[in-house]
Amino acid sequence: MEEKSRKLKVYGATNKSYQTIPQIKFEGQWLKALGFCVGDNIQVDCEENKITITKLPGNAG
C-alpha cells in the first residue's frame, strides 16, 4: 500500500451566485488501493480542522 497521508490543495470553485467556495478533490488509484471504488457511499465526519471519510458497509467495492 502507498503512503498513509497525502498533502492536497484546497481549490476555489464558483457557485451559481458567482461566489468562490472551497473545494477539495480526491482522485487516483491510491483510493482504489484503500478500498474506495466508484459508486461507493461514504460518510464524512467534520470537526474543526479535521475531516474523516469512512466507506459505508454494503458497497460493491
Secondary structure, 3 states (H helix, E strand, C coil): CCCCCCCCCEEEEECCCCCEEEEECCCCHHHHHCCCCCCCCEEEEEECCEEEEEECCCCCC
